[in-house]
């Protein structure tokens, strides 16, 4: 199985899409870095900055309108939705551009200084009002979750039989990449043990909250973008952030803020372990598929050394 390659587009193709959506006057179409699964471009229209993203994934951007409206209506610094459509086999979405660069481009010292604000924003995001929606896991365009329970979601995420999505035939990775079946099975067993602690909790999860999806002007957090959004235990987001900002004492800073804000988190350690295994296992197969062997090895070692 070869590493995934995101779609390639000529600027002329993008201009045609934007002319149909926005009318005349689109300028400065520029490729953007980031986006492992999407091809991303910024552009200017009537003096304002926007972003267009293209994907060949089935169902790409179906929930973007709902999620953008949910978060922006409750004061979360998340891009506003402008439009979406299809061009050939590609889906696309147009959103506003939030000022700032990737937090990843900030120095370690700058990241440490902005960590308290980032934790405050993440806490607000994880506690947005979900209204009358039901269900866990992936968020559907209606706003409901796809699964009846958190366990149903976990089981389906890692089932062998995936069709029509990024993980179709993913068991082939055990034969064709560095992905190790015995390691994966061991982590899955531990995931099922700890997931019972995550099971009762239903909140909004960003699902991909790391320095490349966090925007900053160098002094303050200006926005959070993208996401593999779902309903479930918000400690999933903490696990992701901690793994991507290793060494910055993210968990300690998070707990200190929750205590200060009067937010009680029962079974914290067990839930965080469940979150580490869930996102870590997803990382293992993703890194294997992308050919990122160093990231695979460090995640593998981290997971196997948990719970000791």
Secondary structure, 3 states (H helix, E strand, C coil): CCCCCCCCCCHHHHHHHHHHHHCCCEEEEEECCCCCCCEEEEEEECCEEEEEEEECCCCCCCCHHHHHHHHHCCCCCCCCEEEEEEECCEEEEEEECCCCEEHHHCCHHHHHHHHHHHHHHHHHHHCCCCCCCCCEEEECCCCCEEECCHHHHHHHHCCCCCCCCCCCCHHHHHHHCCCCHHHHHHHHHHHHHHHHHHCCCCEEECCCCCCCCEEECCCCEEEECCCCCEEECCHHHHHHHHHHCCCCCHHHHHHHHHHHHCCCCCCHHHHHHHHHHHHHHHHHHHHHHHCCHHHHHHHHHHHHCCCC
